[in-house]
């Protein structure tokens, strides 16, 4: 069983990062003319409306997996009107991108804080880095804990962004790729995805298999940007 305090940090970061992800989907859909998620209360940074929609994926599964393995696994969703997406495929594609975009914003904020901490002397670049552990500190236990918390925020949100951008249904990247299709191809693609629910299981399986190949280069590239002249990876 994972250390409880560390597992809870990962769970809390997962919960609020996922909340922001889904709220961004809901807000972008509202801006594009679909009130479905807004009417469900999901244009909100309050986790409760999102938990009510997916209690198992937002709380039970990630909390149990974090406590057992140290790693939160879960899922969430924001509802949307399929007819709206059919009529406005480009708006639906931007709605899909809004979730990973929110995770990118959180990762950037954490990176800026880590960089600022290094410049001010409270953090230093460690000899090696790993997921959720990107900053050393000689400024005391409190700053070491802050560095670890920022590291988890950065790592988790980078993961959520990269994973969700993979172009396999039901991930956000599978909708975003329609930005590169003409209207006729987009329509056929949408209908195929919506009429073949089982393809989602295949998509998750493929994404899971390919994830390390996609994530590791992005992770080390991003960490090397935080620490100027870094050569991790």
C-alpha positions as CSV (number, residue, x, y, z in Angstrom):
1,X,0.0,0.0,0.0
2,X,1.3,3.5,-0.9
3,X,2.1,6.0,1.8
4,X,-1.2,7.6,2.7
5,X,-0.1,11.2,2.7
6,X,1.5,10.9,-0.8
7,X,-1.5,9.1,-2.1
8,X,-3.8,11.8,-0.9
9,X,-1.7,14.5,-2.5
10,X,-2.0,12.7,-5.8
11,X,-5.7,12.2,-5.4
12,X,-6.4,15.8,-4.5
13,X,-4.4,17.0,-7.5
14,X,-6.2,14.6,-9.8
15,X,-9.6,15.6,-8.5
16,X,-9.1,19.3,-9.0
17,X,-7.2,19.0,-12.3
18,X,-9.9,16.8,-13.7
19,X,-12.5,19.3,-12.4
20,X,-10.8,22.1,-14.3
21,X,-10.5,19.9,-17.4
22,X,-14.2,19.1,-17.4
23,X,-15.3,22.7,-16.5
24,X,-13.2,23.9,-19.5
25,X,-15.1,21.5,-21.8
26,X,-18.4,22.7,-20.4
27,X,-17.5,26.4,-20.7
28,X,-16.2,26.0,-24.3
29,X,-19.4,24.2,-25.2
30,X,-21.5,27.0,-23.7
31,X,-19.5,29.5,-25.6
32,X,-20.1,27.5,-28.8
33,X,-23.9,27.4,-28.2
34,X,-24.5,24.1,-26.3
35,X,-26.0,24.6,-22.9
36,X,-26.1,20.9,-22.0
37,X,-23.2,20.8,-19.5
38,X,-24.0,24.3,-18.3
39,X,-27.5,23.2,-17.4
40,X,-26.0,20.3,-15.5
41,X,-23.9,22.7,-13.4
42,X,-20.6,21.7,-14.9
43,X,-19.4,25.2,-15.8
44,X,-17.9,25.3,-12.3
45,X,-14.7,24.8,-10.5
46,X,-16.6,23.1,-7.7
47,X,-15.9,19.4,-7.9
48,X,-19.3,18.4,-6.6
49,X,-21.3,18.7,-9.9
50,X,-18.6,16.7,-11.7
51,X,-18.5,14.1,-8.9
52,X,-22.3,13.7,-9.0
53,X,-22.0,12.9,-12.7
54,X,-19.1,10.4,-12.3
55,X,-18.8,9.4,-8.6
56,X,-16.9,6.2,-9.4
57,X,-14.5,7.7,-11.9
58,X,-13.9,10.9,-9.9
59,X,-13.6,9.6,-6.4
60,X,-13.9,5.9,-5.8
61,X,-11.5,4.6,-8.4
62,X,-8.8,7.3,-8.2
63,X,-8.8,7.2,-4.3
64,X,-8.6,3.4,-4.2
65,X,-5.9,3.2,-6.8
66,X,-3.9,6.0,-5.2
67,X,-4.0,4.3,-1.8
68,X,-3.2,0.9,-3.2
69,X,-0.6,1.8,-5.8
70,X,0.3,5.5,-5.2
71,X,-1.1,6.3,-8.6
72,X,-4.7,7.7,-9.2
73,X,-6.6,6.2,-12.1
74,X,-10.0,7.6,-12.9
75,X,-12.2,9.2,-15.5
76,X,-14.8,12.0,-15.9
77,X,-17.0,13.4,-18.6
78,X,-18.9,16.5,-19.6
79,X,-22.2,16.0,-21.5
80,X,-22.8,17.6,-24.8
81,X,-25.6,17.6,-27.4
82,X,-24.7,15.3,-30.3
83,X,-26.9,17.2,-32.7
84,X,-25.0,20.4,-31.8
85,X,-21.7,18.7,-32.5
86,X,-23.1,17.4,-35.8
87,X,-24.2,20.9,-36.8
88,X,-21.1,22.6,-35.5
89,X,-18.2,20.2,-35.8
90,X,-15.5,22.8,-35.5
91,X,-17.0,24.2,-32.3
92,X,-17.2,20.7,-31.0
93,X,-13.5,20.2,-31.8
94,X,-12.5,23.3,-29.9
95,X,-14.7,22.2,-27.1
96,X,-12.7,19.0,-27.0
97,X,-9.4,20.9,-27.0
98,X,-10.5,23.1,-24.1
99,X,-10.0,20.3,-21.5
100,X,-6.3,19.5,-22.4
101,X,-5.8,23.3,-22.7
102,X,-6.9,23.8,-19.1
103,X,-4.4,21.1,-18.0
104,X,-1.6,22.8,-20.0
105,X,-2.4,26.1,-18.2
106,X,-2.1,24.4,-14.8
107,X,1.2,22.7,-15.8
108,X,2.5,26.1,-17.0
109,X,1.6,27.8,-13.7
110,X,3.3,25.0,-11.8
111,X,6.4,25.3,-14.0
112,X,6.6,29.0,-13.5
113,X,6.4,28.6,-9.8
114,X,9.1,25.9,-9.8
115,X,11.3,28.1,-12.0
116,X,10.7,31.1,-9.7
117,X,11.6,29.0,-6.7
118,X,14.9,28.0,-8.3
119,X,15.7,31.6,-9.1
120,X,14.9,32.7,-5.6
121,X,17.0,29.9,-4.1
122,X,14.3,27.9,-2.3
123,X,14.5,25.1,-4.9
124,X,17.3,23.6,-6.8
125,X,17.5,21.3,-9.8
126,X,18.0,17.7,-8.5
127,X,20.5,15.2,-10.0
128,X,17.6,13.2,-11.4
129,X,13.9,13.7,-11.8
130,X,10.9,11.5,-11.9
131,X,7.2,12.0,-12.2
132,X,6.0,14.1,-9.3
133,X,9.5,14.8,-8.0
134,X,11.2,17.6,-9.8
135,X,12.6,20.0,-7.1
136,X,15.1,19.7,-4.3
137,X,15.3,22.2,-1.5
138,X,17.7,23.1,1.3
139,X,15.2,25.7,2.7
140,X,13.5,23.4,5.1
141,X,10.7,20.7,5.1
142,X,8.0,23.2,4.2
143,X,9.7,24.3,1.0
144,X,10.5,20.7,0.2
145,X,6.8,19.8,0.5
146,X,5.8,22.9,-1.6
147,X,8.2,21.7,-4.3
148,X,6.8,18.3,-4.2
149,X,3.3,19.6,-4.5
150,X,4.1,21.8,-7.4
151,X,5.9,18.8,-9.0
152,X,2.8,16.7,-8.7
153,X,0.6,19.5,-10.2
154,X,3.0,19.9,-13.1
155,X,3.4,16.2,-13.8
156,X,-0.2,15.2,-13.4
157,X,-1.5,18.0,-15.6
158,X,1.1,17.3,-18.3
159,X,0.0,13.7,-18.2
160,X,-3.7,14.6,-18.5
161,X,-2.9,16.9,-21.4
162,X,-0.8,14.4,-23.4
163,X,-3.1,11.4,-22.7
164,X,-6.2,13.2,-23.7
165,X,-4.7,14.6,-26.9
166,X,-3.9,11.1,-28.2
167,X,-6.2,10.8,-31.3
168,X,-8.1,7.7,-30.3
169,X,-11.8,7.7,-29.2
170,X,-13.1,8.5,-26.7
171,X,-10.2,10.8,-25.9
172,X,-10.3,14.5,-26.7
173,X,-7.8,14.2,-29.5
174,X,-10.1,12.0,-31.5
175,X,-12.5,15.0,-31.8
176,X,-9.8,17.6,-32.2
177,X,-8.5,15.9,-35.3
178,X,-11.6,16.9,-37.2
179,X,-10.1,20.4,-37.4
180,X,-7.9,18.9,-40.1
181,X,-10.9,17.3,-42.0
182,X,-13.3,18.7,-44.5
183,X,-17.0,18.9,-43.6
184,X,-17.9,15.7,-45.4
185,X,-15.1,13.6,-43.9
186,X,-15.9,15.0,-40.5
187,X,-19.5,14.0,-40.8
188,X,-18.7,10.4,-41.8
189,X,-16.1,10.2,-39.0
190,X,-18.5,11.5,-36.3
191,X,-21.2,9.1,-37.3
192,X,-18.8,6.2,-37.3
193,X,-17.6,7.0,-33.8
194,X,-21.0,7.6,-32.4
195,X,-22.5,4.5,-34.0
196,X,-19.7,2.2,-32.7
197,X,-19.5,2.5,-28.9
198,X,-17.2,-0.5,-28.6
199,X,-14.4,1.4,-30.5
200,X,-13.9,3.4,-27.3
201,X,-12.5,0.3,-25.5
202,X,-10.1,-0.3,-28.4
203,X,-9.1,3.3,-28.4
204,X,-8.3,3.3,-24.6
205,X,-6.3,0.1,-25.1
206,X,-4.2,1.5,-27.9
207,X,-3.7,4.8,-26.1
208,X,-2.5,2.9,-23.0
209,X,0.0,0.9,-25.0
210,X,1.4,3.9,-26.7
211,X,1.3,6.4,-23.9
212,X,4.9,6.0,-22.6
213,X,6.3,6.6,-26.1
214,X,4.3,9.8,-26.3
215,X,4.6,11.1,-22.8
216,X,8.2,10.5,-21.8
217,X,9.8,12.7,-24.5
218,X,7.3,15.5,-23.7
219,X,7.9,15.2,-19.9
220,X,11.7,15.4,-20.1
221,X,11.6,18.2,-22.7
222,X,9.2,20.2,-20.4
223,X,11.4,19.6,-17.3
224,X,14.5,20.7,-19.2
225,X,12.7,24.0,-20.0
226,X,12.0,24.6,-16.3
227,X,15.7,24.3,-15.5
228,X,17.7,26.2,-18.0
229,X,20.5,24.0,-19.4
230,X,18.9,20.9,-17.9
231,X,19.8,17.5,-19.6
232,X,17.3,15.1,-18.0
233,X,16.0,12.2,-19.9
